[in-house]
Amino acid sequence: MPGNEQEPKSVKTDDASGRGSVGDFKVSFPARMRSYKESEIDVVIDVMRNAEAQTQGQYMHQFQADFQEYTGADHAFAVDNCTNALRLSAILCGLGPGDEVIIVAYTFCATAIPFGETGAKIVWADIDPDTWVVDPADIERKITDRTKAIVVVHLLGMPVNMPAVMAIAEKHNLRVVEDCAQAPGAQINGQHVGTFGDFGCFSLHAAKQITTLGEGGVLTVQSDEDAALVPGLRHNGCRAFPEGRARYWDPAMSNVDIDIAGVWPKNFSLGEAQCALGSEMLKSLDEINDTLIEQSEKIKAGLADTPEISSAQIPPGYRHVFHQFVLHFDGAAFGATRNDLLDIMAFEKKIRVIVQYYPLYRYPLFQKLGAGEQDCPVLEGWWDNSFSFPWWCGISDETIDYLVSSLKETIAELKSR
């Protein structure tokens, strides 16, 4: 029977995501992707002891440079979380009442909330039946003369077909925002996600491949013009007075100004210790992703003879980095549903399987705020039979074998009923 010896330490028991060590599960769903290395702990302690500034200092500039180099982005800015990276991109897109923004309906709610806040109308896009991320053809089908931006999500680590999306955006003169929260290191033919569109938004949340003490994010920006606006928007409109003052204190140490007419600046800054940790964790990102890919291949190989279970199809040249491991169950031939499957997996096999990312238009939040309409037949036909295995970096072969054998045994039991 598998143990949890390779899981990251986790005491979180009240996370609505389903992560954290709870109950008597034999295989739980850790709150973190992996535990910190000693080298990662050491850099945080070093900043706490020795850094002159605790924010807006050398470690922020270094992390931004490191992230820019890793991804190949033109510009990179550290922020306090991915939601606020998305919020900055929504501001820079210039969205407001009367505009429309197309957003994939299968994602975490934070993808859409910053765009809904602008007053623009959200138009939900459907998923591709093979890759389970947004379908470019459905995006183009929903463009109107009011559409101003497209928001795509590289969900679960699967890259969206960005060449197709960018061709559509260029044809219709639209801005493109990439939500890369779950896909740091994902690529299409060697090009990193977050470098195709106008903006890329990355998460450094505790559950992601790399994390900066629980929260954090990065905004990548393509154009110099957009990039010039980010520092002030991110940090209260603060900037230096012009050089050449006779007295460095006159009229004050720093100036505060506006970057975009009518837009109040924010404070989305990331602390120095978090930035230093980000630079250190970037060194392990490819290794982490390689491990997740290897785990996924083992599970898929174990389920190759189980036609009732399918996984997303990865197009040639795509690096899918498997932030989570989602499967689809088809029990129609013997009258079984996802709930029938998960009842056995959770309560008999003691595996903390979960269901993630309710289609956003089904949530009360979006329905109450006028975004409950949808035309997403693929997602509607697929989602109700999807589920997630417990997932972290470094799952033992013994645990993988238990996950696979338990799923097969469960399907056999459902067939025999």
N, C-alpha and C positions, 0 to 999 in steps of 0.2 A: 504494500500500500504506500502511496507517495507521502512524503512529508513536506513541510514547508521550509526546510532548512535553507533553500536557495532564494526564498522570497525576500525582498527588502523588508526591513523592520517596519511594522505598521501597527499603530494603536488607534487609528481612526475608525470609529464605529458608527458615525452618523452621517456619512456622505450620501446624498441622494443619488449619486452616480452608481452606487452599488459597490464601490471600492472600500477596502478596509477589512480588517480581521473581525468577523462577527460570527456568532453561533458556533456550531460544531462541524463546519464544513471541512472535508478532507483536503479540498483544493479551494482556497479562498481567492479573492481578487485584490491584490495589494493596492494600497493607496499611492505608492510610488513605483515608477518603472524599474528602478534599481537603487541600491544603497549608495551613498557617497563613498568615493575612495578617500584614503587618508590624504593624498595629495590635494584633493579638492577641499577637504576640511582645513588643511594647512593654509591655503591661500586666503580663506576667509578670516582665519585667526590673524594672519599677517596684516591684512588690511585693518582689522580692528585695533591692532597694536600700533601700527606704524604709519598708516595713511594720514596725510595732512588734512585732506578733505574727506568727508563721508558721502558726498554727492557731487556731481558735475565736475569730476576731477580726471586724473590721468587714467584711471582704470576704466572709466566710461569711454574715453577716447580710444583706448587700446582695444576694448571689447568691440566697439563699432568697427574699428579697422580690421580686427580678426574676423568678424562676421562678414564684412564686405569681401575680404579676401577668400573666405571659405566658399561663399555662394557665388562670387563673381558679380555681385550687385554693384550698381553705380554709386549708391549711397546707402548707409545703414545707420539707424538711430535706435539706441536702447530706450525702452519705455517700461512702465511698471507692469503692464500686462498686455496680452494680445487684443483684448477688447478695446483698449485705448489706442492701440495701433490701428485697429479698424475705425475707431472714432476719428482719428486724425485723417485717415484716408477718406472718410465720408465728408469731412470738412473740406479737404483739398479737392474733392470732386465737385464742390460747389452745389450740392444737392439742396433742394428746398421744396416747399409746397408747390404742386403743379407738375413736378418731375416724377418720373418713374425709374425705379432701379430693379433690375432682374437679379434675383438671388435664388440659388438652389434650395429646395425645400427640405432636403435631407442633410442636416448639419446640426451642430450645437446652436442653441439660441443666441449666443453672443455674436455669431456671424451677422445676424439680421438686426439686432436691437439698435446698434449705433446708426444704422441707415434709416430705420423707422423713426428715430428721434429727430431727424432732419425735417420731417413732414412730408418727405417724398412717399409716393405710393409703392409698396412692395408688390412685385409680380413674381410669383413662385415658378421656378423652372424645374422640370422633371429630371430624372436620372437616366443614364444610359443602362440598358438592361444587362450589359456584359461587365462593365467596369464599376457600376454602382455609384459613380460620381456624375456630375452634371452633364447633360447631353447638349453639345453645342447646337445641334439642329433645333432642339426645343427652345434654346435661347433665341435663336434668330426668328423662330416662329412667333415669339412673344414681343418682339421689338415694335414700338410705335413711334410716332413723331414726338412723344413726350419722354421716351427713354433717354437717360443721360449716362447711366453706368451699368456695368455688369459685375456681379460679385460671384466668383467661383471658389469652390472649396476642394482642396486636395484631401478629401476625407479619408481617415484611417491610414493615411500614408500613400494613397493611390493618386498619382498625378492626373489632373484633368487634361484633356486633349487641347493643350494651349495653342499649338499652331492653328487649329481650327477656330478657337475662340478669338485669337488675335486677328485673324483674317476677317471675321465677322465684325469685330470692333473697328477695324480700319475702314471697312466698307461703310459703316453707319456712323463713324466719327464718335465713338463711345469710349469712355474711360473704363479701365479694367482693374479690379482689385482682386488679388489672390489671397485667400485665407489659407495660410500654410501652417496653421497651428499644430496640425498633426503630422506634418510632412517635412521637417528639417532634414535635408540631405536627399530628398526625393528628386529625381531627375528625369528629363526626357532627352534621350540621345546626348547625354553628358551635360545638358544645361539645367541648372538648379531651378526648381520651382521658386517663385518669388522674384524672378528676374525677367519674366515674359511681359507681365502687365505693367501698368503705371505704378502700382503699389503692391508690396508683399507684406503680409502680416503674420508674424511668427509668435508662438507661445513658448514660454519657459516655465509653465505651470508644473506643479509637483508630479502630475501623472504623465508628463511628456518625456520624450527620449532624454533630453537634458533639461535641468531645472535650476533656477537660481533662488534657492531657499523658499520654494513654494509658489512664488509668483514672479513674473517678469515677461518681457516680450521684446520684439525687434520689429521696426518698420523699415522695409527697404523701399527705395524711391528711385525711379528711373531718371527723371529730368532734373537738371540743375535748378530750374525755376521753382519746382515744387520743393526740392530739398532745401532751398534757401529759406523757406517759410517754416520749416519744422522746428528749429531750435526755439524760436519765440513762442510758437503755439504750444510746445511741449513744456515750457518753463516760464509761465506767467508773463510772457511778453518781455522778459528781461534780456538786456543786451548792454554792451559797453557804450559809453558815450564816444563820440568821435575822438580820434587821437589828436594830440597837439594841445591839450589843455594846459594852461599855465599852472594850475593847481590840481593835483590828481583827485582831490576831494570836492572840487567845485563843478557843478552844483551838488553832486552826490556821487556815491561810489558807482552806482549802475543806473542805467536808464530803463524805462518801461515804456514800450510803444506797441502799436497794433500792427499785425502782419497782413490780415485780410479785413477789409472794410466790413464793419458790423459784426465781426466774430471775436468774442472774448477769448483770450488765451486760457490755457489749462495748466495743471501741474501733473504731468505724466512721467516724471523723472524716475530713474532706476538708481538705487544706491551703489556706492563704490564697491562694497563687499560683494554684492550680487553681480556686478559687472566683472569683477576679478574672477569669481566662480564661473561665470559664463565663458570667459576666455579659456579657463582650465578645462571645462567640460567639453568645449568644442573639440579638444584634442581626442576625445573618445567617441565622438558622435558616429563616425563611420564604423567603428568597431561595434557599437551598440546596434546600429542598423543592420550590420551584417549578421549579428546574432539573432535579431528578430526575423530576418529573412530566412535564416537557416531553420529556426524553429517552425516557421510557417510551412516550409518545404517538407519537414518531417511529418507534420500533421496531415498535410494534403496527401502525401504519399500513403500514409496509414489509412486514409479514407478513400483512396482511389477506387476501391471496389464497393463503394457505398453510394449508389446513384441518387439516393434520397437527399444527399448533402452536396451542396455546391459552394464554391467560393468565387470571388471576383476574378475575371479573366484579365491578365496583365498584357497589354499590347507590347509588341516588340520594341526594344529600345527604352522601355520605361523602367525606372528603379522605384518600385513600390516598397516603402520602408516599414509597413505593418505596425503602425501605432497601436492598433487593436486588431484582434483576429475575429472577424465577423463571418458567419456562415448562414446559409439559407437552407431551410428544411422543406421538402415537398412530400407530405404524407397523404396526398389526395387519393392515391390508389387504394389506401386502406383506411381512409376516413380519420386520419390523425392530424391534429393541429400542433402549432408550436407550443401551446400551453400543455398539451398532452406530453410532448417531448420533455419540456423543461420541468414538469412535475416530477418525472422520474429522475432526471439528471440532478435536480436540486435536492429533493427530499429523500431519494433512495440512494443515489450514487454520491450524494454530499459534495457536489461540485457547484460552486457559486457562479453559475451561468447568469448573464444579465441581458437585458434588452436596452439598447441605447438609441438616443436621438429619434424620439417621436417626430413624425413629419411636422414641421413647425406650424403649419396651418391648422393642426389639430389642437394645439395648446390654447388654453383660455386667454393667455396674454395676447396672442396675435389676433385671436377672434374678437376680443373686446376692443382692440385698437384698430379694427378695420382691415385686418390682413388675413381673414379666414377663408377667402375664396381661393379655389385652386383648380387647376386643370393638369393633373400629374398622374395619368393612368398607369404608367410603369411603376412609379413609387407606390401607388395605392395597391397594385397587385402583388408587389414584392415584399413590402415592409413587414406585414403582419406575420410573416414566417421567417424573419431574420432573428439572429441571436448572437451573443458574443461569448466565447470561451474566456475563462480567466487568463490574464496576459501580463507578463512582465519580462524583463530581459534576464535570461539565465534560467529558464525553466529546465528542470532536469529531464533526461530521457525517460526516467521512470514515471514522472508525472505526465509527460506527453503520452506515453503508452497507456496510462490510466485514463486520460481524457479520451483518447481514440477508442479504446476497448469499451469504455462506458457508453459512449455514443452509439457504437455498433450494437451493443447489448440492448440498449434502450429501444432502438429501432426494431430489433428482432422481437422484443416484447410487445411493442405496439402492433406489429404485423400479426402476432399470434392471438390477439384479442378477438 
